Amino acid sequence: MTADQIYHYLLWFIFIISALTFVATLLFTNPYGRFMPKDQRFTIASLPGWLIMEFPCVVVFAWTFSYGENRAALVPLIFLTIWQSHYFYRSIIFPLRMRDRGKRMPIMAVLVGVVFNSINGFLNAYAIVNLAPHLLDAAWLSTPWFIGGICLMVIGLGINMYSDNVLRNLRKPGETGYKIPYGGMYRWISVPNYFGEIIEWCGLAMAACTPAALSFAIFSFSNLFPRALAHHRWYRETFEGYPPERKAIIPGLV
Ligand SMILES: NC(=O)c1ccc[n+]([C@@H]2O[C@H](COP(=O)([O-])OP(=O)(O)OC[C@H]3O[C@@H](n4cnc5c(N)ncnc54)[C@H](OP(=O)(O)O)[C@@H]3O)[C@@H](O)[C@H]2O)c1
């Protein structure tokens, strides 16, 4: 099988998995974080768990890129930098900044994450470095696609990081419980970190205009939208005084 064929099969796999994930996550919430049962077996500490789960995105993307036809072209190199910066943050800085070091997560969630992130890293790097002739001309950098997409990415990342920061500061060192978050987009929605994440990957899909980047944006939505509904329900059931005007993930709507 050629690398191109592997790419196309995996791309279809992600589109199909996205549809299945959407339905499955509406019915059953992935059991990590607040949804992990107290008696969950086969767990790993969150810090190494996040690192193991997210780091394949850094390694597989870099490895695939390093063999790519257009690995020396300017625009692909810019996408390499953007991708690696995000995943350096997500796999190393984000878990290192978590307050509750005793927290654990299911090993199964980590394994599924490793598989997804490896495929996703491969697809996105392969598409950018081999299958995107539009990215070979530096003029792409001045198109509305690139500029608009990068603006969306920056806005999404800003919302995501700010919102994660609000959550992090809710717990004093040693605390493990949950509180109502306030400030930023928490004024309007319960889970702005997921909202920002989805916006960010929609931005990448727009800036790169590859099917792989689109598949990642769709997967992020399929995974995070139903989970955001579950978070919202959980907040409402858990806190009596939960702000009634707050929606789940889309301000003013859902
Ligand atoms: N692209 C994707 O498909 C994808 C998938 C998953 C995650 N992500 C990103 O990864 C990051 C983490 O995801 P996540 O699902 O772990 O987010 P999360 O459930 O919002 O939790 C983030 C952190 O904040 C803590 N926390 C959450 N709500 C809290 C509250 N009310 N009071 C006190 N602490 C609270 C959590 O602690 P606990 O662990 O104790 O709950 C965890 O340490 C997010 O930025 C998300 O966008 C992306």
The ligand as an SDF file (V2000), in Angstrom:
LIG
                    3D

 48 52  0  0  0  0  0  0  0  0999 V2000
   -9.2530   18.7010   20.3910 N   0  0  0  0  0  0  0  0  0  0  0  0
   -9.8730   17.8170   21.1540 C   0  0  0  0  0  0  0  0  0  0  0  0
  -10.5880   16.9440   20.6570 O   0  0  0  0  0  0  0  0  0  0  0  0
   -9.7080   17.8640   22.6670 C   0  0  0  0  0  0  0  0  0  0  0  0
  -10.1610   16.7740   23.4230 C   0  0  0  0  0  0  0  0  0  0  0  0
  -10.0680   16.8290   24.8120 C   0  0  0  0  0  0  0  0  0  0  0  0
   -9.5070   17.9470   25.4290 C   0  0  0  0  0  0  0  0  0  0  0  0
   -9.0510   18.9840   24.6670 N   0  0  0  0  0  0  0  0  0  0  0  0
   -8.5150   20.1840   25.3520 C   0  0  0  0  0  0  0  0  0  0  0  0
   -7.7300   19.8100   26.4600 O   0  0  0  0  0  0  0  0  0  0  0  0
   -7.9620   20.6810   27.5810 C   0  0  0  0  0  0  0  0  0  0  0  0
   -8.4070   19.8660   28.8080 C   0  0  0  0  0  0  0  0  0  0  0  0
   -9.5790   19.1450   28.4990 O   0  0  0  0  0  0  0  0  0  0  0  0
  -10.5120   18.5530   29.6570 P   0  0  0  0  0  0  0  0  0  0  0  0
  -11.5630   17.7590   28.9830 O   0  0  0  0  0  0  0  0  0  0  0  0
   -9.6820   17.9450   30.7410 O   0  0  0  0  0  0  0  0  0  0  0  0
  -11.1450   19.9380   30.2340 O   0  0  0  0  0  0  0  0  0  0  0  0
  -11.9420   20.2260   31.5930 P   0  0  0  0  0  0  0  0  0  0  0  0
  -12.8140   19.0800   31.9480 O   0  0  0  0  0  0  0  0  0  0  0  0
  -12.5860   21.5520   31.4250 O   0  0  0  0  0  0  0  0  0  0  0  0
  -10.7930   20.2980   32.7140 O   0  0  0  0  0  0  0  0  0  0  0  0
   -9.6610   21.1150   32.5810 C   0  0  0  0  0  0  0  0  0  0  0  0
   -8.9720   21.2030   33.9490 C   0  0  0  0  0  0  0  0  0  0  0  0
   -9.7170   22.0650   34.8350 O   0  0  0  0  0  0  0  0  0  0  0  0
  -10.2030   21.3350   35.9710 C   0  0  0  0  0  0  0  0  0  0  0  0
  -11.6050   21.7840   36.1640 N   0  0  0  0  0  0  0  0  0  0  0  0
  -12.6060   21.7140   35.2530 C   0  0  0  0  0  0  0  0  0  0  0  0
  -13.7320   22.2610   35.7240 N   0  0  0  0  0  0  0  0  0  0  0  0
  -13.4500   22.6670   36.9900 C   0  0  0  0  0  0  0  0  0  0  0  0
  -14.2240   23.2980   38.0130 C   0  0  0  0  0  0  0  0  0  0  0  0
  -15.5010   23.6360   37.8230 N   0  0  0  0  0  0  0  0  0  0  0  0
  -13.6250   23.5630   39.2080 N   0  0  0  0  0  0  0  0  0  0  0  0
  -12.3310   23.2350   39.4020 C   0  0  0  0  0  0  0  0  0  0  0  0
  -11.5310   22.6590   38.4580 N   0  0  0  0  0  0  0  0  0  0  0  0
  -12.0830   22.3640   37.2670 C   0  0  0  0  0  0  0  0  0  0  0  0
  -10.1160   19.8700   35.5870 C   0  0  0  0  0  0  0  0  0  0  0  0
   -9.9650   19.0780   36.7330 O   0  0  0  0  0  0  0  0  0  0  0  0
  -10.4250   17.5300   36.7600 P   0  0  0  0  0  0  0  0  0  0  0  0
   -9.4580   16.7990   35.8650 O   0  0  0  0  0  0  0  0  0  0  0  0
  -10.3140   17.1880   38.1950 O   0  0  0  0  0  0  0  0  0  0  0  0
  -11.8480   17.4430   36.2350 O   0  0  0  0  0  0  0  0  0  0  0  0
   -8.8750   19.8700   34.6890 C   0  0  0  0  0  0  0  0  0  0  0  0
   -7.6930   19.8930   35.4640 O   0  0  0  0  0  0  0  0  0  0  0  0
   -9.0280   21.6840   27.1350 C   0  0  0  0  0  0  0  0  0  0  0  0
   -8.4020   22.8740   26.7640 O   0  0  0  0  0  0  0  0  0  0  0  0
   -9.6710   21.0220   25.9210 C   0  0  0  0  0  0  0  0  0  0  0  0
  -10.1430   21.9840   25.0050 O   0  0  0  0  0  0  0  0  0  0  0  0
   -9.1450   18.9510   23.3170 C   0  0  0  0  0  0  0  0  0  0  0  0
  1  2  1  0
  2  3  2  0
  2  4  1  0
  4  5  1  0
  4 48  2  0
  5  6  2  0
  6  7  1  0
  7  8  2  0
  8  9  1  0
  8 48  1  0
  9 10  1  0
  9 46  1  0
 10 11  1  0
 11 12  1  0
 11 44  1  0
 12 13  1  0
 13 14  1  0
 14 15  2  0
 14 16  1  0
 14 17  1  0
 17 18  1  0
 18 19  2  0
 18 20  1  0
 18 21  1  0
 21 22  1  0
 22 23  1  0
 23 24  1  0
 23 42  1  0
 24 25  1  0
 25 26  1  0
 25 36  1  0
 26 27  1  0
 26 35  1  0
 27 28  2  0
 28 29  1  0
 29 30  1  0
 29 35  2  0
 30 31  1  0
 30 32  2  0
 32 33  1  0
 33 34  2  0
 34 35  1  0
 36 37  1  0
 36 42  1  0
 37 38  1  0
 38 39  2  0
 38 40  1  0
 38 41  1  0
 42 43  1  0
 44 45  1  0
 44 46  1  0
 46 47  1  0
M  CHG  2   8   1  16  -1
M  END
$$$$
